């Protein structure tokens, strides 16, 4: 059960990190778009 919990925890963490990465990428993309002439 402990291993299964850890695995589920890892999957959730990975998904959350992916969402954070996507949000950062979007913010960076928007910032770059603003600096383009």
PDBQT receptor file of N, H, CA, C and O in Angstrom, charges set to zero:
ATOM      1  N   UNK A   1       0.829  -1.214   0.000  1.00  0.00    +0.000 N 
ATOM      2  CA  UNK A   1       0.000   0.000   0.000  1.00  0.00    +0.000 C 
ATOM      3  C   UNK A   1       0.864   1.266   0.000  1.00  0.00    +0.000 C 
ATOM      4  O   UNK A   1       0.526   2.248  -0.660  1.00  0.00    +0.000 OA
ATOM      5  N   UNK A   2       1.971   1.242   0.735  1.00  0.00    +0.000 N 
ATOM      6  H   UNK A   2       2.245   0.444   1.271  1.00  0.00    +0.000 HD
ATOM      7  CA  UNK A   2       2.843   2.413   0.808  1.00  0.00    +0.000 C 
ATOM      8  C   UNK A   2       3.435   2.731  -0.566  1.00  0.00    +0.000 C 
ATOM      9  O   UNK A   2       3.526   3.892  -0.967  1.00  0.00    +0.000 OA
ATOM     10  N   UNK A   3       3.834   1.674  -1.275  1.00  0.00    +0.000 N 
ATOM     11  H   UNK A   3       3.760   0.732  -0.949  1.00  0.00    +0.000 HD
ATOM     12  CA  UNK A   3       4.404   1.881  -2.604  1.00  0.00    +0.000 C 
ATOM     13  C   UNK A   3       3.371   2.454  -3.562  1.00  0.00    +0.000 C 
ATOM     14  O   UNK A   3       3.669   3.334  -4.369  1.00  0.00    +0.000 OA
ATOM     15  N   UNK A   4       2.150   1.938  -3.460  1.00  0.00    +0.000 N 
ATOM     16  H   UNK A   4       1.907   1.222  -2.804  1.00  0.00    +0.000 HD
ATOM     17  CA  UNK A   4       1.087   2.419  -4.337  1.00  0.00    +0.000 C 
ATOM     18  C   UNK A   4       0.807   3.893  -4.053  1.00  0.00    +0.000 C 
ATOM     19  O   UNK A   4       0.575   4.682  -4.969  1.00  0.00    +0.000 OA
ATOM     20  N   UNK A   5       0.832   4.256  -2.753  1.00  0.00    +0.000 N 
ATOM     21  H   UNK A   5       1.021   3.615  -2.009  1.00  0.00    +0.000 HD
ATOM     22  CA  UNK A   5       0.596   5.647  -2.379  1.00  0.00    +0.000 C 
ATOM     23  C   UNK A   5       1.697   6.538  -2.941  1.00  0.00    +0.000 C 
ATOM     24  O   UNK A   5       1.426   7.623  -3.456  1.00  0.00    +0.000 OA
ATOM     25  N   UNK A   6       2.943   6.075  -2.839  1.00  0.00    +0.000 N 
ATOM     26  H   UNK A   6       3.163   5.194  -2.420  1.00  0.00    +0.000 HD
ATOM     27  CA  UNK A   6       4.075   6.849  -3.340  1.00  0.00    +0.000 C 
ATOM     28  C   UNK A   6       3.976   7.038  -4.849  1.00  0.00    +0.000 C 
ATOM     29  O   UNK A   6       4.269   8.114  -5.371  1.00  0.00    +0.000 OA
ATOM     30  N   UNK A   7       3.565   5.991  -5.537  1.00  0.00    +0.000 N 
ATOM     31  H   UNK A   7       3.328   5.117  -5.113  1.00  0.00    +0.000 HD
ATOM     32  CA  UNK A   7       3.425   6.058  -6.986  1.00  0.00    +0.000 C 
ATOM     33  C   UNK A   7       2.340   7.064  -7.374  1.00  0.00    +0.000 C 
ATOM     34  O   UNK A   7       2.520   7.864  -8.292  1.00  0.00    +0.000 OA
ATOM     35  N   UNK A   8       1.217   7.011  -6.663  1.00  0.00    +0.000 N 
ATOM     36  H   UNK A   8       1.070   6.361  -5.917  1.00  0.00    +0.000 HD
ATOM     37  CA  UNK A   8       0.134   7.947  -6.939  1.00  0.00    +0.000 C 
ATOM     38  C   UNK A   8       0.586   9.374  -6.647  1.00  0.00    +0.000 C 
ATOM     39  O   UNK A   8       0.238  10.309  -7.369  1.00  0.00    +0.000 OA
ATOM     40  N   UNK A   9       1.364   9.526  -5.583  1.00  0.00    +0.000 N 
ATOM     41  H   UNK A   9       1.646   8.767  -4.997  1.00  0.00    +0.000 HD
ATOM     42  CA  UNK A   9       1.884  10.833  -5.205  1.00  0.00    +0.000 C 
ATOM     43  C   UNK A   9       2.798  11.380  -6.301  1.00  0.00    +0.000 C 
ATOM     44  O   UNK A   9       2.721  12.556  -6.659  1.00  0.00    +0.000 OA
ATOM     45  N   UNK A  10       3.655  10.518  -6.823  1.00  0.00    +0.000 N 
ATOM     46  H   UNK A  10       3.717   9.563  -6.532  1.00  0.00    +0.000 HD
ATOM     47  CA  UNK A  10       4.572  10.910  -7.888  1.00  0.00    +0.000 C 
ATOM     48  C   UNK A  10       3.809  11.354  -9.132  1.00  0.00    +0.000 C 
ATOM     49  O   UNK A  10       4.155  12.360  -9.753  1.00  0.00    +0.000 OA
ATOM     50  N   UNK A  11       2.776  10.604  -9.493  1.00  0.00    +0.000 N 
ATOM     51  H   UNK A  11       2.495   9.787  -8.989  1.00  0.00    +0.000 HD
ATOM     52  CA  UNK A  11       1.991  10.950 -10.676  1.00  0.00    +0.000 C 
ATOM     53  C   UNK A  11       1.325  12.303 -10.509  1.00  0.00    +0.000 C 
ATOM     54  O   UNK A  11       1.313  13.117 -11.433  1.00  0.00    +0.000 OA
ATOM     55  N   UNK A  12       0.767  12.543  -9.318  1.00  0.00    +0.000 N 
ATOM     56  H   UNK A  12       0.778  11.882  -8.567  1.00  0.00    +0.000 HD
ATOM     57  CA  UNK A  12       0.113  13.821  -9.051  1.00  0.00    +0.000 C 
ATOM     58  C   UNK A  12       1.128  14.951  -9.116  1.00  0.00    +0.000 C 
ATOM     59  O   UNK A  12       0.861  16.001  -9.702  1.00  0.00    +0.000 OA
ATOM     60  N   UNK A  13       2.291  14.736  -8.515  1.00  0.00    +0.000 N 
ATOM     61  H   UNK A  13       2.508  13.884  -8.040  1.00  0.00    +0.000 HD
ATOM     62  CA  UNK A  13       3.338  15.751  -8.504  1.00  0.00    +0.000 C 
ATOM     63  C   UNK A  13       3.794  16.066  -9.925  1.00  0.00    +0.000 C 
ATOM     64  O   UNK A  13       3.991  17.226 -10.287  1.00  0.00    +0.000 OA
ATOM     65  N   UNK A  14       3.959  15.002 -10.726  1.00  0.00    +0.000 N 
ATOM     66  H   UNK A  14       3.800  14.060 -10.432  1.00  0.00    +0.000 HD
ATOM     67  CA  UNK A  14       4.396  15.169 -12.106  1.00  0.00    +0.000 C 
ATOM     68  C   UNK A  14       3.379  15.985 -12.895  1.00  0.00    +0.000 C 
ATOM     69  O   UNK A  14       3.743  16.870 -13.670  1.00  0.00    +0.000 OA
ATOM     70  N   UNK A  15       2.100  15.676 -12.688  1.00  0.00    +0.000 N 
ATOM     71  H   UNK A  15       1.805  14.956 -12.058  1.00  0.00    +0.000 HD
ATOM     72  CA  UNK A  15       1.050  16.401 -13.398  1.00  0.00    +0.000 C 
ATOM     73  C   UNK A  15       1.052  17.868 -12.985  1.00  0.00    +0.000 C 
ATOM     74  O   UNK A  15       0.894  18.757 -13.822  1.00  0.00    +0.000 OA
ATOM     75  N   UNK A  16       1.232  18.115 -11.680  1.00  0.00    +0.000 N 
ATOM     76  H   UNK A  16       1.360  17.393 -11.001  1.00  0.00    +0.000 HD
ATOM     77  CA  UNK A  16       1.237  19.486 -11.182  1.00  0.00    +0.000 C 
ATOM     78  C   UNK A  16       2.428  20.250 -11.752  1.00  0.00    +0.000 C 
ATOM     79  O   UNK A  16       2.306  21.412 -12.141  1.00  0.00    +0.000 OA
ATOM     80  N   UNK A  17       3.587  19.578 -11.798  1.00  0.00    +0.000 N 
ATOM     81  H   UNK A  17       3.686  18.634 -11.483  1.00  0.00    +0.000 HD
ATOM     82  CA  UNK A  17       4.789  20.213 -12.348  1.00  0.00    +0.000 C 
ATOM     83  C   UNK A  17       4.573  20.556 -13.821  1.00  0.00    +0.000 C 
ATOM     84  O   UNK A  17       4.986  21.616 -14.291  1.00  0.00    +0.000 OA
ATOM     85  N   UNK A  18       3.920  19.640 -14.542  1.00  0.00    +0.000 N 
ATOM     86  H   UNK A  18       3.585  18.779 -14.160  1.00  0.00    +0.000 HD
ATOM     87  CA  UNK A  18       3.663  19.865 -15.960  1.00  0.00    +0.000 C 
ATOM     88  C   UNK A  18       2.784  21.093 -16.149  1.00  0.00    +0.000 C 
ATOM     89  O   UNK A  18       3.002  21.891 -17.061  1.00  0.00    +0.000 OA
ATOM     90  N   UNK A  19       1.780  21.238 -15.271  1.00  0.00    +0.000 N 
ATOM     91  H   UNK A  19       1.603  20.590 -14.531  1.00  0.00    +0.000 HD
ATOM     92  CA  UNK A  19       0.885  22.386 -15.360  1.00  0.00    +0.000 C 
ATOM     93  C   UNK A  19       1.653  23.672 -15.056  1.00  0.00    +0.000 C 
ATOM     94  O   UNK A  19       1.457  24.692 -15.717  1.00  0.00    +0.000 OA
ATOM     95  N   UNK A  20       2.535  23.616 -14.042  1.00  0.00    +0.000 N 
ATOM     96  H   UNK A  20       2.694  22.788 -13.505  1.00  0.00    +0.000 HD
ATOM     97  CA  UNK A  20       3.351  24.781 -13.701  1.00  0.00    +0.000 C 
ATOM     98  C   UNK A  20       4.263  25.144 -14.865  1.00  0.00    +0.000 C 
ATOM     99  O   UNK A  20       4.433  26.320 -15.189  1.00  0.00    +0.000 OA
ATOM    100  N   UNK A  21       4.849  24.128 -15.490  1.00  0.00    +0.000 N 
ATOM    101  H   UNK A  21       4.711  23.173 -15.227  1.00  0.00    +0.000 HD
ATOM    102  CA  UNK A  21       5.741  24.363 -16.618  1.00  0.00    +0.000 C 
ATOM    103  C   UNK A  21       4.985  25.009 -17.778  1.00  0.00    +0.000 C 
ATOM    104  O   UNK A  21       5.485  25.932 -18.421  1.00  0.00    +0.000 OA
ATOM    105  N   UNK A  22       3.774  24.513 -18.036  1.00  0.00    +0.000 N 
ATOM    106  H   UNK A  22       3.367  23.763 -17.514  1.00  0.00    +0.000 HD
ATOM    107  CA  UNK A  22       2.967  25.067 -19.119  1.00  0.00    +0.000 C 
ATOM    108  C   UNK A  22       2.614  26.515 -18.835  1.00  0.00    +0.000 C 
ATOM    109  O   UNK A  22       2.658  27.356 -19.733  1.00  0.00    +0.000 OA
ATOM    110  N   UNK A  23       2.264  26.811 -17.586  1.00  0.00    +0.000 N 
ATOM    111  H   UNK A  23       2.229  26.128 -16.856  1.00  0.00    +0.000 HD
ATOM    112  CA  UNK A  23       1.920  28.180 -17.207  1.00  0.00    +0.000 C 
ATOM    113  C   UNK A  23       3.127  29.093 -17.379  1.00  0.00    +0.000 C 
ATOM    114  O   UNK A  23       2.991  30.213 -17.871  1.00  0.00    +0.000 OA
ATOM    115  N   UNK A  24       4.299  28.630 -16.981  1.00  0.00    +0.000 N 
ATOM    116  H   UNK A  24       4.410  27.720 -16.581  1.00  0.00    +0.000 HD
ATOM    117  CA  UNK A  24       5.518  29.428 -17.123  1.00  0.00    +0.000 C 
ATOM    118  C   UNK A  24       5.845  29.636 -18.595  1.00  0.00    +0.000 C 
ATOM    119  O   UNK A  24       6.255  30.726 -18.994  1.00  0.00    +0.000 OA
ATOM    120  N   UNK A  25       5.667  28.602 -19.398  1.00  0.00    +0.000 N 
ATOM    121  H   UNK A  25       5.333  27.717 -19.074  1.00  0.00    +0.000 HD
ATOM    122  CA  UNK A  25       5.943  28.708 -20.826  1.00  0.00    +0.000 C 
ATOM    123  C   UNK A  25       4.993  29.715 -21.471  1.00  0.00    +0.000 C 
ATOM    124  O   UNK A  25       5.407  30.501 -22.323  1.00  0.00    +0.000 OA
ATOM    125  N   UNK A  26       3.728  29.695 -21.070  1.00  0.00    +0.000 N 
ATOM    126  H   UNK A  26       3.392  29.057 -20.378  1.00  0.00    +0.000 HD
ATOM    127  CA  UNK A  26       2.752  30.647 -21.603  1.00  0.00    +0.000 C 
ATOM    128  C   UNK A  26       3.121  32.067 -21.208  1.00  0.00    +0.000 C 
ATOM    129  O   UNK A  26       3.036  32.982 -22.027  1.00  0.00    +0.000 OA
ATOM    130  N   UNK A  27       3.530  32.258 -19.961  1.00  0.00    +0.000 N 
ATOM    131  H   UNK A  27       3.600  31.515 -19.296  1.00  0.00    +0.000 HD
ATOM    132  CA  UNK A  27       3.900  33.587 -19.481  1.00  0.00    +0.000 C 
ATOM    133  C   UNK A  27       5.133  34.087 -20.231  1.00  0.00    +0.000 C 
ATOM    134  O   UNK A  27       5.203  35.257 -20.609  1.00  0.00    +0.000 OA
ATOM    135  N   UNK A  28       6.096  33.208 -20.443  1.00  0.00    +0.000 N 
ATOM    136  H   UNK A  28       6.039  32.257 -20.137  1.00  0.00    +0.000 HD
ATOM    137  CA  UNK A  28       7.303  33.577 -21.170  1.00  0.00    +0.000 C 
ATOM    138  C   UNK A  28       6.961  33.926 -22.616  1.00  0.00    +0.000 C 
ATOM    139  O   UNK A  28       7.492  34.887 -23.173  1.00  0.00    +0.000 OA
ATOM    140  N   UNK A  29       6.079  33.147 -23.211  1.00  0.00    +0.000 N 
ATOM    141  H   UNK A  29       5.648  32.367 -22.758  1.00  0.00    +0.000 HD
ATOM    142  CA  UNK A  29       5.651  33.387 -24.581  1.00  0.00    +0.000 C 
ATOM    143  C   UNK A  29       4.985  34.755 -24.698  1.00  0.00    +0.000 C 
ATOM    144  O   UNK A  29       5.232  35.491 -25.654  1.00  0.00    +0.000 OA
ATOM    145  N   UNK A  30       4.146  35.091 -23.730  1.00  0.00    +0.000 N 
ATOM    146  H   UNK A  30       3.945  34.493 -22.954  1.00  0.00    +0.000 HD
ATOM    147  CA  UNK A  30       3.462  36.383 -23.732  1.00  0.00    +0.000 C 
ATOM    148  C   UNK A  30       4.467  37.516 -23.558  1.00  0.00    +0.000 C 
ATOM    149  O   UNK A  30       4.360  38.550 -24.218  1.00  0.00    +0.000 OA
ATOM    150  N   UNK A  31       5.435  37.329 -22.678  1.00  0.00    +0.000 N 
ATOM    151  H   UNK A  31       5.522  36.490 -22.142  1.00  0.00    +0.000 HD
ATOM    152  CA  UNK A  31       6.448  38.355 -22.443  1.00  0.00    +0.000 C 
ATOM    153  C   UNK A  31       7.286  38.571 -23.701  1.00  0.00    +0.000 C 
ATOM    154  O   UNK A  31       7.616  39.705 -24.047  1.00  0.00    +0.000 OA
ATOM    155  N   UNK A  32       7.625  37.485 -24.375  1.00  0.00    +0.000 N 
ATOM    156  H   UNK A  32       7.356  36.564 -24.093  1.00  0.00    +0.000 HD
ATOM    157  CA  UNK A  32       8.402  37.601 -25.608  1.00  0.00    +0.000 C 
ATOM    158  C   UNK A  32       7.589  38.293 -26.694  1.00  0.00    +0.000 C 
ATOM    159  O   UNK A  32       8.129  39.089 -27.462  1.00  0.00    +0.000 OA
ATOM    160  N   UNK A  33       6.314  38.000 -26.761  1.00  0.00    +0.000 N 
ATOM    161  H   UNK A  33       5.875  37.354 -26.137  1.00  0.00    +0.000 HD
ATOM    162  CA  UNK A  33       5.448  38.617 -27.765  1.00  0.00    +0.000 C 
ATOM    163  C   UNK A  33       5.370  40.123 -27.552  1.00  0.00    +0.000 C 
ATOM    164  O   UNK A  33       5.286  40.888 -28.513  1.00  0.00    +0.000 OA
ATOM    165  N   UNK A  34       5.398  40.548 -26.287  1.00  0.00    +0.000 N 
ATOM    166  H   UNK A  34       5.467  39.927 -25.506  1.00  0.00    +0.000 HD
ATOM    167  CA  UNK A  34       5.323  41.981 -25.984  1.00  0.00    +0.000 C 
ATOM    168  C   UNK A  34       6.589  42.707 -26.412  1.00  0.00    +0.000 C 
ATOM    169  O   UNK A  34       6.537  43.877 -26.793  1.00  0.00    +0.000 OA
ATOM    170  N   UNK A  35       7.733  42.017 -26.351  1.00  0.00    +0.000 N 
ATOM    171  H   UNK A  35       7.776  41.068 -26.041  1.00  0.00    +0.000 HD
ATOM    172  CA  UNK A  35       8.996  42.678 -26.677  1.00  0.00    +0.000 C 
ATOM    173  C   UNK A  35       9.266  42.673 -28.176  1.00  0.00    +0.000 C 
ATOM    174  O   UNK A  35      10.146  43.393 -28.649  1.00  0.00    +0.000 OA
ATOM    175  N   UNK A  36       8.529  41.878 -28.919  1.00  0.00    +0.000 N 
ATOM    176  H   UNK A  36       7.815  41.293 -28.535  1.00  0.00    +0.000 HD
ATOM    177  CA  UNK A  36       8.710  41.850 -30.370  1.00  0.00    +0.000 C 
ATOM    178  C   UNK A  36       8.136  43.120 -30.986  1.00  0.00    +0.000 C 
ATOM    179  O   UNK A  36       7.073  43.577 -30.565  1.00  0.00    +0.000 OA
ATOM    180  N   UNK A  37       8.817  43.698 -31.971  1.00  0.00    +0.000 N 
ATOM    181  H   UNK A  37       9.680  43.327 -32.312  1.00  0.00    +0.000 HD
ATOM    182  CA  UNK A  37       8.317  44.909 -32.630  1.00  0.00    +0.000 C 
ATOM    183  C   UNK A  37       7.092  44.628 -33.491  1.00  0.00    +0.000 C 
ATOM    184  O   UNK A  37       6.552  45.543 -34.113  1.00  0.00    +0.000 OA
TER     185      UNK A  37
